[in-house]
Amino acid sequence: MDKISIVGVYLDGKNLFAGKVTNGIIEKSITRKVDNNSSEEKLIDEVVASIAEVIDDDVSGIGVGAPSLVNVDKGIVYQVRQIPSWKEVHIKDILENRFKVQVYVNNDANCFAAGEKYFGVAKDYENIVGVILDIGVGAGIIFKNHLYSGTNCGAGEFGAIPYKDYDYEYYCGEKLFEEKYGLSSDTLYNRAVKGDKIALALYEQYGYHLGNLIKTIMYAVDPQIVVLGGNIAKAFPYFEKEMHKSISKFTYKHSLKNFKVVPSENKHIAILGAVALFYDAQNMRLVK
């Protein structure tokens, strides 16, 4: 296969990212601030305009990621987080009619997992879970080199599993810091960088909870590697030790021998993850 160019688009409610990617290299990209209270039509126009800025005749397809429920087959996004007007948007049909190329749509966690498989730290693995640690906790599953979305694009919703007084999303997302300790994740991180003992102790507690989440993932999916992304993942050095201590109590010790947990290393994974939807759907291999 010769060079292939795909446009990746990601909308998170505050920002819109779009880029043309050729064989894993971002050739041109844009980032726009968006008003998440805009009408459905205005935000669709923003998406179309952003794609128009980066697309050209070399592009074979478009991948779209959004923090939402998704009908993967029909390319419909439902109830996009932080965008009240996007209750049911047939984004696949809209973009295919406008740009005349194939369009693939999935949620943000699935895009993240696919992006790490094709362009990130999980290239050499076939069974992968990508976990986004942010406001919420989402996960995408790669099984035998392919994205597994489940029947209703609900595979990987480990954050919704009950845990202690709430669920894993509470204890492994930003709610733990904000509601229990009154700190934003950014404030906590900045304090930890300066060696603040309270911040470091909170990250130790966080590592314990995250380790339990990862053990749950291991029982359910048995991956070779878990890749951590999202805003909280930048604090990996501060919770890594306690996380591994918790994981070490996993029942099946032989499963721990080659198992890895690593943070994402690619700051452009939002765009690359959307592009990876095309590769996954077409059963392609990346050619450099």
C-alpha positions as CSV (number, residue, x, y, z in Angstrom):
1,M,0.0,0.0,0.0
2,D,1.3,3.4,-1.0
3,K,0.9,6.6,1.0
4,I,-2.5,7.1,2.5
5,S,-4.0,10.4,3.8
6,I,-6.9,10.6,6.2
7,V,-8.4,13.5,8.0
8,G,-9.0,13.1,11.8
9,V,-11.5,15.2,13.7
10,Y,-12.1,15.4,17.4
11,L,-14.7,17.5,19.2
12,D,-14.5,17.7,23.0
13,G,-17.1,20.3,23.8
14,K,-14.5,23.1,24.2
15,N,-12.2,22.6,21.3
16,L,-12.3,21.2,17.8
17,F,-9.2,19.5,16.4
18,A,-8.8,18.6,12.8
19,G,-5.8,17.4,10.8
20,K,-4.6,15.7,7.6
21,V,-2.5,12.7,8.5
22,T,-0.4,10.8,5.9
23,N,1.1,7.5,7.0
24,G,1.1,8.6,10.6
25,I,2.5,12.1,10.0
26,I,0.3,15.1,10.7
27,E,0.9,17.3,7.6
28,K,-1.4,20.1,8.6
29,S,-3.8,20.7,11.5
30,I,-6.0,23.3,13.2
31,T,-7.5,23.8,16.6
32,R,-10.6,25.9,17.2
33,K,-12.3,27.0,20.3
34,V,-16.0,26.3,20.1
35,D,-19.0,27.5,22.0
36,N,-20.6,24.4,23.4
37,N,-23.9,26.1,23.8
38,S,-24.2,26.8,20.1
39,S,-27.0,25.3,18.0
40,E,-26.6,21.9,16.4
41,E,-26.4,23.4,13.0
42,K,-23.7,26.0,13.9
43,L,-21.4,23.3,15.4
44,I,-21.9,21.1,12.4
45,D,-20.8,24.1,10.2
46,E,-17.7,24.5,12.4
47,V,-16.8,20.8,11.9
48,V,-17.3,21.1,8.1
49,A,-15.3,24.3,7.9
50,S,-12.4,22.8,9.9
51,I,-12.3,19.8,7.7
52,A,-12.4,22.0,4.6
53,E,-9.2,23.7,5.8
54,V,-7.2,20.6,5.9
55,I,-8.7,18.2,3.3
56,D,-7.4,17.9,-0.2
57,D,-7.7,15.6,-3.2
58,D,-5.2,13.1,-1.6
59,V,-7.5,12.3,1.3
60,S,-9.2,8.9,1.2
61,G,-11.4,9.2,4.3
62,I,-12.3,10.9,7.5
63,G,-12.4,9.7,11.1
64,V,-14.4,11.5,13.8
65,G,-14.2,11.1,17.5
66,A,-16.5,12.6,20.2
67,P,-17.2,12.0,23.9
68,S,-20.6,10.5,23.3
69,L,-22.7,7.5,22.7
70,V,-22.3,6.4,19.1
71,N,-24.1,4.2,16.6
72,V,-20.9,3.0,14.9
73,D,-22.5,1.4,11.9
74,K,-24.6,4.5,11.0
75,G,-22.2,7.1,12.3
76,I,-24.7,8.8,14.6
77,V,-23.6,10.5,17.8
78,Y,-26.0,10.9,20.7
79,Q,-25.9,13.1,23.8
80,V,-22.4,14.5,23.2
81,R,-20.9,15.4,26.6
82,Q,-20.7,19.2,27.2
83,I,-22.6,19.9,23.9
84,P,-26.4,20.1,24.9
85,S,-27.6,20.7,21.3
86,W,-26.0,17.5,19.9
87,K,-28.7,15.0,21.0
88,E,-28.7,13.0,17.8
89,V,-26.4,14.0,14.9
90,H,-26.0,11.9,11.8
91,I,-22.5,13.1,11.4
92,K,-21.4,10.3,9.0
93,D,-24.1,11.1,6.5
94,I,-23.5,14.8,6.7
95,L,-19.8,14.5,6.1
96,E,-20.0,11.9,3.4
97,N,-22.5,14.0,1.5
98,R,-20.3,17.0,1.8
99,F,-16.8,15.6,1.1
100,K,-17.6,12.4,-0.9
101,V,-15.2,10.1,1.1
102,Q,-15.8,7.4,3.6
103,V,-16.4,8.5,7.2
104,Y,-16.0,6.5,10.4
105,V,-17.2,7.7,13.8
106,N,-16.6,6.4,17.3
107,N,-16.4,7.7,20.9
108,D,-13.3,9.3,22.4
109,A,-12.1,6.3,24.4
110,N,-12.3,3.9,21.4
111,C,-10.4,6.5,19.3
112,F,-7.7,6.8,22.0
113,A,-7.2,3.0,22.1
114,A,-7.0,2.7,18.3
115,G,-4.7,5.7,18.1
116,E,-2.3,4.1,20.6
117,K,-2.4,0.8,18.6
118,Y,-1.6,2.4,15.2
119,F,0.5,5.5,16.2
120,G,1.4,5.2,19.9
121,V,3.1,3.2,22.6
122,A,1.0,0.0,21.9
123,K,2.1,-0.6,18.3
124,D,3.6,-4.0,19.2
125,Y,0.6,-5.4,21.0
126,E,-2.6,-7.0,19.8
127,N,-4.7,-7.0,23.0
128,I,-4.8,-3.4,24.4
129,V,-7.0,-1.3,26.7
130,G,-6.7,2.5,26.5
131,V,-8.0,4.3,29.5
132,I,-8.8,8.0,29.6
133,L,-8.5,9.6,33.0
134,D,-10.2,12.9,33.0
135,I,-13.5,14.4,34.1
136,G,-14.8,10.9,33.6
137,V,-13.2,7.5,33.1
138,G,-13.5,5.9,29.7
139,A,-11.8,3.0,28.0
140,G,-11.4,1.5,24.6
141,I,-10.5,-2.1,23.8
142,I,-8.3,-3.5,21.1
143,F,-8.8,-7.3,20.8
144,K,-6.6,-9.3,18.4
145,N,-5.5,-6.1,16.7
146,H,-9.0,-4.7,16.1
147,L,-11.2,-2.2,17.9
148,Y,-14.0,-3.9,19.9
149,S,-16.9,-1.5,20.4
150,G,-19.5,-3.9,21.7
151,T,-23.1,-4.2,20.6
152,N,-24.1,-0.6,21.5
153,C,-20.6,1.0,21.5
154,G,-20.6,0.4,25.3
155,A,-17.6,-1.9,25.6
156,G,-15.0,-0.6,28.0
157,E,-17.3,1.4,30.3
158,F,-15.3,0.3,33.3
159,G,-15.8,3.6,35.0
160,A,-19.5,2.8,35.6
161,I,-18.7,-0.3,37.6
162,P,-19.7,0.1,41.3
163,Y,-16.7,0.6,43.6
164,K,-16.7,1.4,47.2
165,D,-19.3,4.1,47.9
166,Y,-19.8,5.2,44.2
167,D,-18.1,3.8,41.1
168,Y,-14.7,3.7,39.5
169,E,-15.3,7.0,37.7
170,Y,-15.6,8.8,41.0
171,Y,-12.4,7.4,42.5
172,C,-10.3,7.4,39.3
173,G,-11.5,10.6,37.6
174,E,-11.3,14.3,38.6
175,K,-14.3,14.0,40.9
176,L,-12.2,12.4,43.6
177,F,-10.0,15.5,43.8
178,E,-12.7,18.1,43.2
179,E,-15.5,16.8,45.4
180,K,-13.6,15.0,48.1
181,Y,-10.6,17.4,48.5
182,G,-11.7,20.6,46.8
183,L,-8.8,20.6,44.4
184,S,-8.7,20.7,40.6
185,S,-6.5,18.1,39.0
186,D,-4.3,20.8,37.6
187,T,-3.8,22.4,41.0
188,L,-3.0,19.1,42.6
189,Y,-0.5,18.3,39.8
190,N,1.3,21.6,40.2
191,R,1.5,21.1,43.9
192,A,3.0,17.6,43.5
193,V,5.6,19.0,41.1
194,K,6.7,21.3,43.8
195,G,7.0,18.4,46.3
196,D,3.9,19.3,48.3
197,K,3.5,16.4,50.8
198,I,-0.3,16.5,50.8
199,A,-0.5,16.4,47.1
200,L,1.9,13.5,46.9
201,A,-0.1,11.6,49.5
202,L,-3.3,12.2,47.6
203,Y,-1.7,10.7,44.5
204,E,-0.7,7.7,46.5
205,Q,-4.3,7.1,47.4
206,Y,-5.3,7.7,43.8
207,G,-2.8,5.1,42.7
208,Y,-4.4,2.5,45.0
209,H,-7.8,3.1,43.4
210,L,-6.5,3.1,39.9
211,G,-4.7,-0.1,40.5
212,N,-8.0,-1.7,41.6
213,L,-9.6,-0.4,38.4
214,I,-6.8,-1.9,36.3
215,K,-7.2,-5.3,38.1
216,T,-10.9,-5.2,37.2
217,I,-9.9,-4.6,33.6
218,M,-7.5,-7.5,33.8
219,Y,-10.2,-9.9,35.1
220,A,-12.6,-8.8,32.3
221,V,-10.3,-8.4,29.3
222,D,-6.8,-9.8,30.1
223,P,-4.9,-7.3,28.0
224,Q,-1.2,-7.3,27.3
225,I,-0.9,-3.5,28.0
226,V,-3.0,-0.7,29.4
227,V,-2.3,2.8,28.1
228,L,-3.3,5.8,30.3
229,G,-4.4,9.1,28.7
230,G,-6.3,12.2,29.7
231,N,-5.4,15.1,32.0
232,I,-4.6,13.0,35.1
233,A,-2.2,10.7,33.2
234,K,0.5,13.4,33.2
235,A,0.8,12.7,37.0
236,F,1.8,9.1,36.3
237,P,5.2,9.3,38.2
238,Y,3.3,10.4,41.3
239,F,0.8,7.5,41.5
240,E,2.8,4.8,39.6
241,K,4.3,3.1,42.7
242,E,1.0,2.7,44.6
243,M,-0.8,1.7,41.4
244,H,1.7,-1.2,40.8
245,K,1.5,-2.2,44.5
246,S,-2.3,-2.6,44.1
247,I,-1.9,-4.4,40.8
248,S,0.6,-6.8,42.3
249,K,-2.2,-8.3,44.4
250,F,-3.9,-9.6,41.2
251,T,-4.9,-13.3,41.7
252,Y,-3.3,-14.8,38.7
253,K,0.4,-14.0,39.2
254,H,1.6,-15.5,35.9
255,S,-0.5,-12.8,34.1
256,L,1.7,-10.1,35.7
257,K,4.9,-11.3,34.2
258,N,4.7,-9.4,30.9
259,F,1.8,-7.1,31.7
260,K,2.4,-3.3,31.3
261,V,0.8,-0.1,32.3
262,V,2.2,3.0,30.5
263,P,1.2,6.6,30.0
264,S,0.4,7.9,26.5
265,E,3.4,9.8,24.9
266,N,1.7,11.5,22.0
267,K,0.1,14.9,22.5
268,H,-1.7,14.7,19.1
269,I,-3.5,11.4,20.0
270,A,-6.9,13.0,19.6
271,I,-6.4,13.6,15.9
272,L,-4.4,10.4,15.3
273,G,-7.0,8.3,17.2
274,A,-9.8,9.6,14.9
275,V,-7.6,8.7,11.9
276,A,-7.0,5.2,13.3
277,L,-10.7,4.5,12.9
278,F,-10.2,4.4,9.2
279,Y,-7.2,2.0,9.4
280,D,-9.1,-0.3,11.8
281,A,-12.2,-0.4,9.7
282,Q,-10.2,-1.0,6.5
283,N,-8.1,-3.7,8.2
284,M,-4.9,-1.8,7.1
285,R,-1.4,-1.8,8.4
286,L,0.6,1.4,8.8
287,V,3.2,1.9,6.2
288,K,5.9,4.4,6.9
